Amino acid sequence: MTKIPTPVLNGPFVLRHLPFSPYVSSMLKIAPFRPPPRLLLGPGPGNVPAPVLKAMSQPLVGHLDPAFIQLMEEIKAMLRSAFLTKNEMTFPVSGTGSAGMEFCFVNLLEPGDEVVIGVNGVFGNRMVDVAERCGARVTKVEAPWGQIIEPAQIAEALKKVRPKLVAIVHAETSTGVVTPVEEISKMAHEAGALFVLDTVTSLCGYPVKLDEWEVDAVYSGTQKCLSCPPGLSPVSLNARALAVATHRKHKVQSWYLDVNLLASYWGQDRVYHHTAPITMNYGLHEGLRLILEEGLENRWRRHEQTYLALKEGLAGLGLELASQPGHQLWSLNAVRVPEGVDEAAVRKRLLTDFNIEIGAGLGPLKGKIWRVGLMGENSRKENVNTFLNALKKILG
């Protein structure tokens, strides 16, 4: 029998160069994965603080263990503080931010419902897709990418339809723009509609005030300003939204995301629903603890100051932000690519030469912007300086 060399896997290409054999898998010597050190300044995930990683390395307990149940209660309480809400139905869905989006729509929508959705980037379009999959009839209120959804646009749409809900992306990750939502929320309620908000890139990095803004349903993600790995989606429903979800004509489209079932797991009954990602909840607990220890307003202020430092530094290099002035997100910055510059080549050099990751533009902004995230743990002026110095060397 031909002897097959025993390779050490350091990349995905190795298996392509091995001859096929039923014995290969048992003879492979696979090296432990060692991720390269990266400064993650893209649209997410960002770098995770050491205490969160340490928390996630703790021994497992069962997902119905009394100790884990106590952890769940503390997570719920801290999430209410982060969202600035008294909503009892506040907890992390087991899944990323897109699971939180689906959670809100599948619980609140039934076939034939009218919906008004603001679309000014990728995630507004994703809302439309999810709502249509629920059988809803969607009215899109559109703005150019990088611009906000104006309240007057929503008002105009509400003259034509009487929707069950109005949904807006608070912080559009694809463009770095933040839409003011208080007036839109008021309009939605005057029209008899629920108000749904995407805070994936704003929660704990930009003011989010659920009760003050009268937001009925909200979702977020752990991998942005909460400085945890991706894998959980904090959500919150107020009593009005919960009543809609519990008095439906049809079953919720998704068994896994049905709040009527999840409420029994995250509520007082602790009825088995699914096996929660235990270590992810360890990490979220520690991440939230660090946030509240710093203080929400202090954290917002830090994100604003870091954003201003980046904006000033970019101006010194002759660069500018592409998102609408006066409505620029502190945690995610859309940097306009200079004329004649290969944006992909710059990103590649930042990664290979400086171990810095930033994001590319999407949709109509592809090739026109870099997306620079300064979220949570990474929202620090020393990271701004590191990025600017590297960019300056590359651009010459």
Secondary structure, 3 states (H helix, E strand, C coil): CCCCCCCECCCCCHHHHCCCCCCHHHHCECCCCCCCCCEECCCCCCCCCHHHHHHHCCCCCCCCCHHHHHHHHHHHHHHHHHHCCCCCEEEEEECCHHHHHHHHHHHHCCCCCEEEEEECCHHHHHHHHHHHHCCCEEEEEECCCCCCCCHHHHHHHHCCCCCCEEEEECEECCCCEECCCHHHHHHHHHCCCEEEEECCCCECCECCCHHHHCCCEEECCCCCCCCCCCCEEEEEECHHHHHHHHCCCCCCCCCCCCHHHHHHHHCCCCCCCCCCCHHHHHHHHHHHHHHHHHCHHHHHHHHHHHHHHHHHHHHHCCCCECCCCCCECCCEEEEECCCCCCHHHHHHHHHHHHCEECEECCHHHCCCEEEEECCHHHCCHHHHHHHHHHHHHHHC
